[in-house]
Amino acid sequence: MIDITIARTDGHRQGILELQSANSKEVLTEEELSQEGFVTVKHTEDLLRQMMEYAPQIIALDDGLIAGYVLAMDKRMAPYIPELKGMFTVLDTLAFGDGLLSDHPFIICGQACVHKDYRGRALLDRMYFKMKELFLSDYRFCITEIAVSNTRSQRVHERVGFKTIHRYHDSFEDWNVVLWKW
């Protein structure tokens, strides 16, 4: 049975990094990129440890194996992840309700990934609902960005309840900013 829980150990962090590395855009074939999806940001163990100080990181754990993860990120992490500078800049300018999006309390999904052997089992859904359970009392919604070319990720996030609220281009990629209102 796969347990949806919180990453707590060095082994959990290492498992996240290994799964991330195996699904990095740089190592996948064109066919895998289009069919399976990919991750773009590479975290370090120190960065993950720092992220864990601000927010719990959700994992799918199968007998010690990291079958998936959803990395939660507080806005205070923005200066530590330069690859996400474009997203944070955009978030500071988007209108939402009666003000700016950045005026509202939200949590960011810093990255989500499911091991290829565990796809098709709604693990991402379960991890996101665990995230909602953990953060609902402090945040109104979850935000992330998805590369427009990552159609699998876009479909899965829409299934969970995310809606595209903005699209922008940085110097490398087109991105959809998606929001899941709780």
N, C-alpha and C positions, 0 to 999 in steps of 0.2 A: 504494500500500500504506500502511496506517495503522500508524504506529509508536507503541508504548506506551513512554513514556520519562519522564524527569523534567523538570519545568519549571525552566529555568535563566536565562532572559533576561527583560528588561523586556517584550518582545513577548509572551512566554508569559503573564506576569502580566496584561497588558492583554487578551489573548485569553480568559483565564479570567474576568476581570471582565465582558467583553462577553457571553460565553455566560451567565454568571450573571444579568446584567441582563435578557437576552432571555427567561429562564425564571423570573423572579421572580413570586411569587404575585400581586403588585400589578398586573402588566401583562398577565396572561393572562385570557382569557375563562373563564366558568364551564365551558364545554365542554372547553376546553384543560386546565383544572385537573383535571377528572375523568378525562380520557382520556390526557393526556400527562405528568402529574406537574408538580412545581414545586419551587423552592428558596425558603427563607424568610430565611436570614441574608444580609445584604449585607456583603461584605468591602471593604476599601479596599486600594489598592496597598501602602500602608505595612504594613497588617496581614498581607497575603500575604507580603510580604518578611520580616516577623518570623516568620511560620509556617515559611517556608523555612529560617530559621536553626536551627530546632529539628528539622525533619523534611523530607525530600524530598516534593515534591508531584507526583503522578502525572498525566500528561496523555496523551491520544490525539492524535497529531499527523498531519495529512494535508496534505502539501505546504505546511507553514507554518500551516495553519488548525487551531485548537484544536477538535477534534471532540468532546472530552469531557475531564472531569477528575475526580479523586478527591483531595480535600484531606485530608492527614494532619495530625493535631494531637496534640501531646504534651499531657499533663495540665497542664503549666506554662503553657499558653496560656489557661487558664480565666479569669484576671482581665481579660483583654483582649477578651473577647467576651461582653458582658452578656446577649445574647440566649440564650446557652447556660447561664446561671446555674442555671436549673431542672434541666437535665440533670445538671450537675456536683453539685448538691445531692443529687439522687436517687442518683447513682452512689456517693456517700459513705455511703449508708445500706443499699444492697442486699447481702444475704447471698450468698456465693458460695463453694462448697467448704467449707472449715473456718474461714472468716472473712468479711471484707467484700470485695466486689468491688474496692474502691479499694486493697486491700492487694496486689493482683496487678498485674504489669506489663502494661499494655494500651495500644494506640494507638487514637485516636479518628478516625473519618471525620468531618471537619468539614463536609463537603458533597460530594455527587457529582452530576454532571450530564452528559448526553450531548446534543449538538446534534440537533435534530429530524430533520435529513436523514441522520443516522447511526444512528438507533434501529433496533432489530431485528437488529443485527449482533454482539451479545454484547460490545460494547466495555466496558460496565461490568464484566462478568465478567473480561475481560482486564486491565483496570486494577486491579481488586481482587486478582487473582492476582499482579500485579506488586507491589502493596503488600505482600502476604504474603511474597513473595520478599525484598523489601527489609527487612522488619521482623521476620521469623520468629525470628532469633537473639536479639532483644532483648525481644520481647513475646509473650505467650501467646495473645492474641486481639485482635480489633478490635471496637469498640463504636461505635454511632451511634444517633441517634433519628430516627424517621420520623413525620411527622404522620399520624394515623390516617386522615385524609381523603385522603392521598396513596397510594391503593391501588396504582397502577402501581409506585411506588418500593418499596412493601412486597413486591410479587410478585417484582420483580427481585432484591431483597436476599435473599429466601428462596431463589431459584434459585441464588444464589452460595453459600449455606450459612448465612446469618444466621438466628438463632432469636429470637423475641420472648421477653424475659425479664421485662419489666415494662411496665405502662402507667400513665401519670399525666396529670394535667391541670394546665397552668399557667393564667395568667389569660386566655389567648387560644385555646388549642388542646389537643386530646388527643394524646398522644404515645405511640408504642411505642418502648421501648428495646430494641435488637436487638444480639445478640452473635454473632460468628463465631469459634468456637473453632478454633484452629490445632492 
